[in-house]
Amino acid sequence: MRPRVPLCLALLLATNLLSALAADGADGWTVANTGDNLTVFTRPHEGTSIRECKAVGIIDAEPIVVKRVLDDTAEYPKFMPYVVESKTLSRTSDGRVGYQRISPPIVGERDYTVRVKCESKACPSGGMIYCNRWECANDLGPAEIKGVTRVKITQGSWLLEPAAGGKTKATYTIYSDSGGGIPTFLLNSANKTAIPKLFAAVGKQCKLPKYQGK
């Protein structure tokens, strides 16, 4: 009987992802690409040709572990795709204000300051649900740097929910205009392809002992 356990778990995870797909269809989301335990969606954003992105996937770590990784912003340059500088500027009653500078391929360096709001609540089925939401707050950060394009629009979230087997169902959303005259088709394509790299990086970082806690 034991060999059936992994199959049952795989079926459960697949069902969760298919359920998410069915539910999101009514909100205008369409599937952009799929991979191992990860589905990326996009939808139009009113007033612009830049599309919003959302990804729903399974991370092999408990939600609190993923939360610790996401909150360890000082480590971002070591594992987050394209991040070359990251620092917390201040703490707030419900989160933090942070600055990041990124260096994506081809388009050149970008930077921005965001206000992050952190929320948590008990999950009805057990464990905790965590959510980090952010929005642009450049007025709270450093002045623009010559040669670095300032991102004026960026907002998104990480929603972390308990999943079977001590794992996390992670929902990531992002709407961002990187500025600098990047063609829309290139920006939309880059957002879709970068998200799988992001999930892989976070999942790998979750394996480090310092995030396990007790």
Protein Blocks (a to p, Z undefined) as FASTA:
>chain_A
ZZmmmmmmmmmmmmmmmmmmmmmmmnopacfbdcehiacdddddehiabdcddddddddb
dfklmmmmmmmmmlmmmmpghiabdcdfbdcfklccdddddddehjapaddddddddddd
ddfkgpjdddddddddfklmccddehiacdfbdcddddddddehhiacddddddddeejo
iafklmmmmmmmmmmmmmmmmmmmmmpmklnoZZ
